[in-house]
């Protein structure tokens, strides 16, 4: 796993998104589209700007955080800049759209 991809839970979520740009992937192990999105995110990780990272949040293990952001369908991806939500996607997204949302090429 790339060092640009980290995991978060209800206890450490705020710490993981507070600085720079974070693309948060709300997912679950049983979700087929989430696995497809995960492969796209692994390809994206090394193309991210210096201060950007991907934060994976398993909704089965971090239900409080998922509920706080109104996650009803997965995969849901939310872009945060310095802890502030700036953009949200629902469903599988391609690398180009995500890189653009993250401030990349």
Steps between C-alpha positions, in 0.01 A plus 500: 500500500624846411598728788248744348217263598417490870214361705284694743235417757255691719775581751768637265302632201539871580877461544533331158317774306602819681803598286537521124266320262338168585284285277289292737372170365200366695488129415429147631662162438174348368446776240596402144509855360717598800760245394498649148541849648782372721698387195454844341618668822814285514586617148428860597706504821841560341365779278368715785642842587758507781260598781220264391403155620223241478323412824305173505205478741329161538134586567450177696774601743448879501124538485500818706723682249303367203172616658643842580565561129168350387656202322207288381653334193849366453743568362469864603807718457539838668782747439613701804741794497644583842212320667224669296277299265530640147361235265311170514453212256269199526573184303814389320701794367780495243855601577491816289197649683650422840844636414340822376296529822818452702683781320715278278555504126 
